[in-house]
Amino acid sequence: GQLKIAPAAMAARCRLAARFHHIHGANIRLDASHTQATRVESFANGLCFSQEPLAPGQIFLVEIEEKELGWCGHLRVGLTAHDPQSLEVVPEYSLPDLVNMGNTWVFAITRNHNRVVVEGEEVAPQGRPWEPFLLIERVRIPRDTLVGRSRPGRYSHILDDLYKMNVLPATARRSRIGVLYAPQPDGTADMHIVINGEDMGPSARGLPTTRPLYAVIDVFASTKSVRVIPTLCRLVIQKHIVHRLAIDGLDLPPLLKSFCQHE
């Protein structure tokens, strides 16, 4: 029946979404799975893209795996409406080269969290990092995957002070940084960067939703290697399951079942 093949199909689709594009900067080496990107020399030519355009509200999440001392600057993250396949040459830098091509929104990640505050806007206090979901407008993301942890294991975050306190600097090893776009009523979208489970707020507004938007990850300067962290694709699960109640039959943790059963 449908339920038997659905989990495998869903898992495959989610894995596909969590990969780097085969087009990348000259100094980048991808591993065989296209989930790890390492800059092998110099400090530039480290540009990477998501393998596919992102769906609305879908986060492209990477964990910093390796650092290289001696360079100034860190990871850069954002979105572009340029299909990587269409680039004659992959630019050396995301900032300013790719951004100057237009239809690209990229921000440098600094050691501290990069909250962008619009003038006159009050910053809402953040929820505790161990609340189960991060809410960004109508997007709901299980926080479990968004925050790095010092102990391996499926439920280790329950005991993990690094996870609970969220004390990791944004540019440290094990830090997890993601990008997504949230559609707006006027037909445009806001871009959000998520650092260790915390939403930095809209860092760019007015993005076109009529063109495919690819994630941009620039493995720049003191960031040497990053790995894509797969996140649950709720839309994919819902598309493959005829009835919401059938999700109960899937081999998923209860929290994720609940996540998939609700809009």
VENZIFEN-V367370 format. One record per pair of residues at least 12 apart in sequence whose ideal C-beta (glycine too) atoms are under 6 Angstrom apart, sorted by the first residue. I is the first residue (numbers start at 0). J is the second residue. Records with the same first field share a line. If there is no record, write none. Layout:
I->J / J
//
This chain:
2->245 / 248
5->239 / 240
6->249
8->239
9->235 / 236 / 239
12->235
13->229 / 232
16->232
17->227 / 229
18->33 / 34 / 50
19->33 / 36 / 47
20->48 / 50 / 83
22->83
23->47
24->44 / 45 / 46 / 89
25->44
26->38 / 39 / 40 / 41 / 44 / 45
27->45 / 47
34->226 / 227
35->226
36->218 / 225
37->224
38->218 / 223
42->70 / 220
43->91 / 92
44->91
45->217 / 218 / 219
46->89 / 93 / 217
47->216
48->83 / 213
49->213 / 214
52->211 / 212 / 213
53->212 / 214
54->234
55->182
56->138
58->140 / 177 / 179 / 230
59->178 / 214
60->175 / 177 / 228 / 230
61->176 / 216 / 225 / 227
62->175 / 226 / 228
63->172 / 174 / 222 / 225
64->224 / 226
65->223 / 224
66->172 / 221 / 223
67->221 / 223
70->220 / 221
72->219 / 220
73->108 / 170 / 221 / 222
74->108 / 222
75->93 / 94 / 105 / 107 / 217 / 219
76->176 / 178 / 192 / 216
77->104 / 105 / 106 / 215
78->104 / 190 / 212
79->103 / 213 / 215
80->102 / 210 / 212
93->105 / 215 / 217
104->190 / 203
105->215
106->202
108->169 / 170 / 176
110->168 / 170
112->169 / 194
113->199
114->199 / 200
115->200 / 202
125->197
128->165 / 196
129->163
131->254
133->196
135->181 / 191 / 198
136->181
138->181
141->258
142->196
144->228 / 230
145->175 / 196
146->162 / 195 / 196
147->167 / 173 / 174 / 175
148->161 / 162
149->161
165->195
167->195
169->194
174->195
175->195
176->194
177->193
178->192 / 214
179->191
180->206 / 212
182->208
187->205 / 206
188->206 / 208
189->201 / 204
190->202 / 203 / 206
231->255
233->259
236->259
243->260
246->259 / 260
//
